Amino acid sequence: LDGELGDGVRKVLWQPGDEIGVNPDYGNTYEISKFTADISSLSETAEFKGGACLWERYKAFYPYQEETLRDSMNYFIFNLPTEQKYVRNTFDPKAAPMTATAAYGETFQFRNLCGVLALQLKGEETVKSITFKAIGEDGSLYFVAGDFEVNPSVEGDPEIRLHGNGRQFVKLICESPVELDSEIATAFYFVLP
C-alpha cells in the first residue's frame, strides 16, 4: 500500500515477483497461463512476462494460484483464506484478489474484489494473532472467508459471491509477535469480502 492511512484512500502497488493468471476469454477453457511482474521496485504499473495463446480477449486474476478454477459459467473461483499473514504497513498479498479483462494488445486495468479493514491498535501488549468476525445486529455471523466466485466480464465493478462453504472468521497471524506502542498506532490489515 502507498500513501497515508489518514484519508482512508491508499494505492495498491505491484511488487517484484507478483504473479497473475491470464485466461483466453472463450468458451469453456481452463487454460491459465502464469505471468510474472518484471519490475525492480514497488510500482503503480508493471509489465508482466509470460506466454499465452493468441486470442481476441483475455481475463486475468491476481494473485496467481494453480488452484484458481474457471467453471462452465465463465466465473473465476478463488479462495479467500481464513488465515491471513500480518505484513507491516500493508495486507497479505496472497489474500487480495483482483481481476481484469482486456482485448488483445490492450492493457489490463485490475480491480480489487475485496475491501481492506485497518485495525489500529495502541498499548503495551504483544500481538500474536487477531481474529475478525462479522456479527449482524441480530447476532448472526456473516461469511468472510472461503471459496468465492466472480465474473470479470461484468461491466462496472465485479461482484463476488460465496461459492460452496464459507467461513465466519478471518485470523490475522503474526509470524513474529508484534509489540504495540502506547502512543503510535500499529495498523493490522484484514482483507474482507
Helices and strands as residue ranges (DSSP letters): E 19-24, E 33-37, E 48-50, E 57-62, E 69-70, E 76-80, E 83-85, G 93-95, E 98-103, E 111-112, E 115-121, E 126-132, E 145-150, E 160-167, E 170-179, E 186-192
